[in-house]
Amino acid sequence: MPILPIDSGRYGSNEIRKIFEEENRLRYQLDFEAQVALSQGKFNLIPLEASKEIARITRSNKITMKKIKDLESITEHDTASLVQAISEYCSPSTKPWIHYGLTSNDVIDTSTSMQLKEAFEIIEPKILKLISLLISKVRRYNSLPSVGRTHGQHASIISFGLKFAVWANELSYHVERIEEGKKRFLLCKTLGVVGTGSLMGSKALDVQKSVAKSLGLYSIEAATQVIPRERLAEVQFVISLIGCTLDKIAIEIRNLQRTEIGEVEEPFKKGQLGSSAVPVKRNPIKSERISSLARILRSFSNIAQENISLWHERDLSNSANERFTIPMGVILLDEMINSMIKVIEGLSVNRQKILDNINKTKGRIFAEFILEALVKKGIPRMKAYDNIQHVAFETLPDDKDFKEAIMQDPSIEARLSKNELRTIFDPNTHLAASARIIKDVIRKAEQVRKNYKGL
């Protein structure tokens, strides 16, 4: 029986969870030991035959997780048990050279980087897919005027497509953040107990660079016994930042799906139930799940920052929590992206409701544009502002039509013609730079996709 929901298969894809399964983590660690031995043999730090034998044993299927756990029940040290398991299958002449010059965290930190490398190979294409889905919405709704809200109140006119463009643009930057950050957090370390490469001497960095290249990682420039935790804090921050953007999208969808607004609706498949008690409910549960999981990701970022300050060359105060936060952060982010892809793919947009909501305040949403027109006619800004506000507040108690009141106000009517006012009260005339902004966002997204494919 799974102990945690994350173990049950409820969250994250099979491919992302597989990366963090114990058996696969063992494979990463064994591959690391193989690459280190081969590099050490190449630089004549250990006998060449011993290096080949270590590589052969670690790449076989002889060493299992069960074997490691059986040994760990005695040693109470996972990496020492790994080394002991390798030793049991090696010849006497090779045994002294297993794990030569390494320390536990060389294995642990580098294998974590190997896991993150593979995880991002799964996550980044999904982000790019989400960007493409958002861009398709941008193109479809770029000329649809809608209510722009600030403080939860109607503020001005916005292109409905611009909402999607803002989200797509931020996700494009997230892909860039991952790519730019890889050289800082996909790291290889083989420098031993306190980061000096002590047993390998002057060739220690040569070995590390060789191993890093073979694993598709970056060689750490300087470290203690562990890779500096600033690097993992950056990973967790990027993960939480992506989660925050997904949360931002989810909250907007949840708000726009409110009964009182009704501009969008999450996909609701046949047979799905919205409530156990209320048959008519169609709840935005996927978006709510995204918002819920984003809170966990933010907490993981805080924990990662707490892990930066360790005693001297290291202590164990980071170790236990990282066994949770790193896998769970990646798995939950994968779940959030998968959920958002489903939401955007099946998102229902109610054009008529969007247009109806513009008229909900009976013309008050156009106040900004009336003010602009009066200023251009030479009226002092605050005088025009006060006049418009007075008319607006006069119409509020009885919910009178603001548009009609403005057109009948003598001070405004004297300066703005009926045709000018009709143009002002046409939402299609107020999309301003939306088309250009959207064009730039699409260009940016296409460039990010092109750059990613070229890596």
ZAMARGU-4260 file (C-alpha; in steps of 0.2 Angstrom, whole numbers, plus 5000, padded with zeros to 4 digits):
<rodrens>
0) 5000/5000/5000 | 5007/5017/4995 | 5011/5028/5011 | 5009/5045/5003 | 4997/5051/4989
5) 5013/5055/4978 | 5017/5036/4979 | 5000/5031/4973 | 5001/5037/4955 | 4989/5051/4958
10) 5001/5065/4955 | 5014/5066/4941 | 5016/5056/4925 | 5023/5038/4925 | 5039/5044/4916
15) 5043/5058/4929 | 5040/5047/4944 | 5051/5033/4936 | 5066/5044/4937 | 5064/5045/4956
20) 5061/5027/4960 | 5074/5018/4970 | 5079/5006/4957 | 5082/5020/4945 | 5092/5031/4957
25) 5103/5016/4960 | 5106/5015/4941 | 5112/5033/4941 | 5123/5030/4956 | 5131/5014/4948
30) 5133/5023/4931 | 5142/5037/4941 | 5154/5025/4949 | 5157/5017/4932 | 5162/5034/4924
35) 5173/5039/4938 | 5182/5022/4937 | 5185/5024/4918 | 5191/5042/4920 | 5203/5037/4934
40) 5209/5023/4923 | 5212/5035/4908 | 5222/5046/4919 | 5232/5032/4927 | 5225/5035/4944
45) 5220/5017/4946 | 5225/5002/4936 | 5216/5002/4919 | 5210/4984/4921 | 5202/4988/4938
50) 5193/5003/4930 | 5186/4992/4917 | 5181/4979/4929 | 5172/4991/4940 | 5163/4998/4925
55) 5158/4981/4919 | 5151/4976/4937 | 5142/4992/4939 | 5133/4991/4922 | 5128/4973/4925
60) 5111/4969/4933 | 5120/4960/4948 | 5118/4974/4960 | 5100/4976/4965 | 5091/4988/4977
65) 5087/4973/4988 | 5105/4969/4990 | 5109/4987/4995 | 5095/4987/5008 | 5101/4971/5015
70) 5118/4978/5017 | 5111/4995/5024 | 5101/4986/5037 | 5119/4982/5045 | 5129/4997/5039
75) 5115/5010/5041 | 5124/5020/5027 | 5117/5019/5009 | 5132/5024/5000 | 5144/5013/5010
80) 5132/4999/5006 | 5133/5003/4987 | 5152/5002/4988 | 5151/4985/4998 | 5139/4978/4985
85) 5151/4982/4970 | 5165/4975/4980 | 5157/4958/4982 | 5157/4956/4963 | 5175/4962/4960
90) 5191/4953/4960 | 5203/4955/4975 | 5215/4966/4965 | 5201/4978/4960 | 5193/4980/4977
95) 5205/4993/4983 | 5200/5005/4968 | 5182/5005/4970 | 5175/5022/4975 | 5193/5028/4975
100) 5195/5046/4981 | 5176/5049/4982 | 5164/5053/4996 | 5146/5049/4998 | 5140/5066/4992
105) 5150/5064/4976 | 5138/5050/4972 | 5122/5058/4979 | 5124/5075/4972 | 5129/5070/4955
110) 5116/5057/4954 | 5103/5070/4959 | 5110/5081/4945 | 5107/5066/4933 | 5089/5064/4939
115) 5086/5083/4936 | 5094/5082/4919 | 5082/5069/4914 | 5067/5077/4922 | 5070/5093/4913
120) 5070/5083/4897 | 5053/5078/4901 | 5046/5095/4908 | 5053/5107/4896 | 5044/5100/4880
125) 5028/5100/4891 | 5030/5119/4895 | 5033/5122/4876 | 5017/5112/4872 | 5008/5123/4885
130) 5015/5139/4877 | 5009/5133/4860 | 4992/5130/4867 | 4991/5147/4874 | 4998/5155/4858
135) 4983/5147/4849 | 4971/5155/4861 | 4981/5172/4858 | 4978/5171/4839 | 4960/5166/4841
140) 4955/5180/4854 | 4967/5194/4850 | 4954/5205/4843 | 4940/5201/4856 | 4938/5216/4868
145) 4935/5211/4886 | 4934/5218/4903 | 4951/5222/4911 | 4950/5221/4930 | 4961/5229/4944
150) 4957/5226/4962 | 4943/5215/4956 | 4934/5230/4948 | 4931/5234/4930 | 4945/5246/4925
155) 4947/5247/4906 | 4946/5237/4890 | 4959/5223/4886 | 4961/5211/4872 | 4955/5194/4878
160) 4970/5186/4869 | 4982/5197/4878 | 4978/5187/4894 | 4985/5172/4886 | 4999/5181/4878
165) 5005/5187/4895 | 5005/5169/4902 | 5014/5162/4886 | 5027/5175/4888 | 5032/5171/4906
170) 5032/5153/4902 | 5044/5157/4888 | 5056/5165/4900 | 5054/5150/4912 | 5061/5139/4898
175) 5076/5151/4896 | 5078/5151/4915 | 5080/5132/4915 | 5092/5132/4900 | 5103/5146/4907
180) 5103/5138/4924 | 5108/5121/4919 | 5127/5126/4919 | 5124/5131/4938 | 5114/5117/4944
185) 5117/5101/4933 | 5133/5098/4942 | 5146/5084/4943 | 5157/5083/4959 | 5171/5070/4961
190) 5182/5080/4973 | 5181/5069/4989 | 5179/5072/5007 | 5182/5091/5009 | 5182/5096/4990
195) 5201/5096/4987 | 5201/5080/4977 | 5214/5074/4990 | 5218/5057/4984 | 5218/5061/4966
200) 5230/5076/4968 | 5233/5087/4953 | 5223/5076/4941 | 5207/5078/4952 | 5199/5091/4941
205) 5204/5082/4925 | 5194/5067/4931 | 5179/5077/4936 | 5178/5086/4919 | 5180/5069/4911
210) 5166/5062/4921 | 5155/5077/4919 | 5157/5077/4900 | 5152/5058/4899 | 5137/5061/4910
215) 5131/5077/4901 | 5134/5088/4916 | 5144/5103/4921 | 5160/5101/4932 | 5158/5111/4949
220) 5172/5124/4950 | 5173/5124/4969 | 5164/5114/4983 | 5166/5107/5001 | 5160/5089/5004
225) 5144/5094/4995 | 5139/5104/4980 | 5135/5122/4987 | 5116/5121/4991 | 5114/5138/4982
230) 5113/5128/4967 | 5099/5117/4972 | 5090/5132/4980 | 5090/5139/4962 | 5082/5123/4955
235) 5069/5124/4968 | 5066/5142/4965 | 5064/5140/4946 | 5052/5125/4950 | 5042/5136/4962
240) 5042/5151/4950 | 5035/5140/4936 | 5022/5134/4949 | 5018/5152/4953 | 5015/5156/4935
245) 5003/5141/4933 | 4995/5146/4949 | 4992/5164/4942 | 4984/5156/4926 | 4973/5144/4937
250) 4967/5158/4948 | 4962/5169/4933 | 4953/5154/4926 | 4944/5151/4942 | 4939/5169/4944
255) 4933/5170/4926 | 4923/5154/4929 | 4913/5162/4943 | 4894/5161/4941 | 4894/5180/4941
260) 4907/5182/4927 | 4905/5166/4917 | 4918/5170/4903 | 4927/5154/4903 | 4925/5136/4909
265) 4936/5121/4912 | 4933/5106/4902 | 4920/5095/4910 | 4919/5077/4903 | 4904/5066/4901
270) 4901/5057/4917 | 4911/5069/4928 | 4903/5075/4944 | 4905/5093/4951 | 4898/5089/4968
275) 4891/5075/4978 | 4877/5085/4984 | 4873/5098/4971 | 4870/5090/4954 | 4872/5107/4944
280) 4889/5111/4949 | 4904/5112/4937 | 4919/5116/4947 | 4936/5121/4941 | 4944/5107/4950
285) 4960/5106/4939 | 4964/5124/4942 | 4961/5123/4960 | 4972/5108/4961 | 4986/5118/4953
290) 4984/5132/4965 | 4985/5120/4980 | 5001/5111/4974 | 5009/5128/4970 | 5009/5132/4989
295) 5019/5116/4992 | 5032/5121/4979 | 5034/5138/4987 | 5037/5130/5004 | 5050/5119/4995
300) 5060/5134/4989 | 5060/5141/5007 | 5067/5124/5013 | 5081/5124/5000 | 5086/5141/5005
305) 5087/5135/5023 | 5099/5121/5017 | 5112/5133/5011 | 5120/5136/5028 | 5128/5120/5033
310) 5142/5118/5047 | 5160/5119/5040 | 5162/5108/5025 | 5145/5100/5028 | 5133/5092/5040
315) 5117/5082/5037 | 5104/5095/5041 | 5100/5096/5023 | 5100/5078/5018 | 5084/5071/5025
320) 5073/5085/5018 | 5081/5084/5001 | 5075/5066/4999 | 5057/5073/4999 | 5058/5090/4992
325) 5068/5087/4976 | 5058/5072/4969 | 5042/5079/4976 | 5045/5096/4968 | 5048/5089/4951
330) 5034/5077/4952 | 5021/5090/4958 | 5027/5102/4944 | 5025/5089/4931 | 5007/5086/4938
335) 5003/5105/4937 | 5009/5106/4919 | 4999/5091/4914 | 4984/5098/4922 | 4986/5115/4914
340) 4988/5107/4897 | 4972/5099/4899 | 4963/5115/4905 | 4969/5125/4891 | 4966/5112/4878
345) 4948/5110/4883 | 4945/5128/4889 | 4928/5134/4884 | 4927/5153/4881 | 4910/5162/4881
350) 4912/5176/4868 | 4894/5183/4871 | 4897/5183/4890 | 4913/5192/4888 | 4905/5206/4878
355) 4890/5207/4889 | 4901/5210/4904 | 4909/5225/4896 | 4891/5233/4897 | 4888/5227/4914
360) 4893/5244/4921 | 4882/5253/4908 | 4897/5262/4900 | 4907/5266/4916 | 4922/5256/4909
365) 4925/5269/4896 | 4928/5283/4908 | 4947/5282/4905 | 4944/5286/4887 | 4932/5300/4890
370) 4945/5308/4901 | 4958/5306/4888 | 4947/5314/4875 | 4943/5329/4886 | 4961/5332/4890
375) 4965/5332/4871 | 4952/5346/4870 | 4961/5357/4882 | 4952/5353/4898 | 4963/5352/4913
380) 4965/5334/4919 | 4958/5336/4936 | 4943/5346/4931 | 4939/5333/4918 | 4942/5320/4930
385) 4930/5328/4943 | 4917/5330/4931 | 4916/5312/4924 | 4917/5306/4942 | 4902/5317/4947
390) 4892/5310/4933 | 4897/5292/4937 | 4893/5293/4955 | 4876/5302/4951 | 4871/5286/4941
395) 4876/5273/4954 | 4862/5274/4967 | 4848/5270/4953 | 4860/5261/4942 | 4857/5273/4928
400) 4865/5271/4911 | 4882/5280/4912 | 4883/5282/4893 | 4867/5291/4892 | 4871/5302/4907
405) 4888/5307/4899 | 4880/5311/4882 | 4867/5322/4891 | 4879/5331/4902 | 4881/5349/4896
410) 4899/5352/4900 | 4904/5336/4891 | 4892/5337/4877 | 4899/5355/4873 | 4916/5348/4870
415) 4913/5330/4862 | 4902/5327/4848 | 4889/5312/4847 | 4901/5303/4834 | 4916/5306/4845
420) 4906/5299/4860 | 4900/5284/4850 | 4918/5280/4845 | 4923/5281/4863 | 4909/5269/4869
425) 4914/5256/4855 | 4926/5243/4864 | 4934/5238/4848 | 4942/5255/4847 | 4952/5252/4863
430) 4963/5237/4860 | 4978/5250/4858 | 4995/5241/4856 | 4988/5224/4859 | 4991/5218/4842
435) 5009/5223/4842 | 5012/5216/4860 | 5004/5200/4854 | 5015/5199/4839 | 5031/5202/4849
440) 5025/5188/4861 | 5022/5176/4847 | 5039/5180/4840 | 5047/5177/4857 | 5039/5160/4859
445) 5044/5154/4842 | 5062/5159/4846 | 5062/5150/4862 | 5055/5134/4854 | 5068/5136/4840
450) 5083/5138/4852 | 5077/5123/4862 | 5076/5112/4847 | 5094/5118/4843 | 5101/5112/4859
</rodrens>
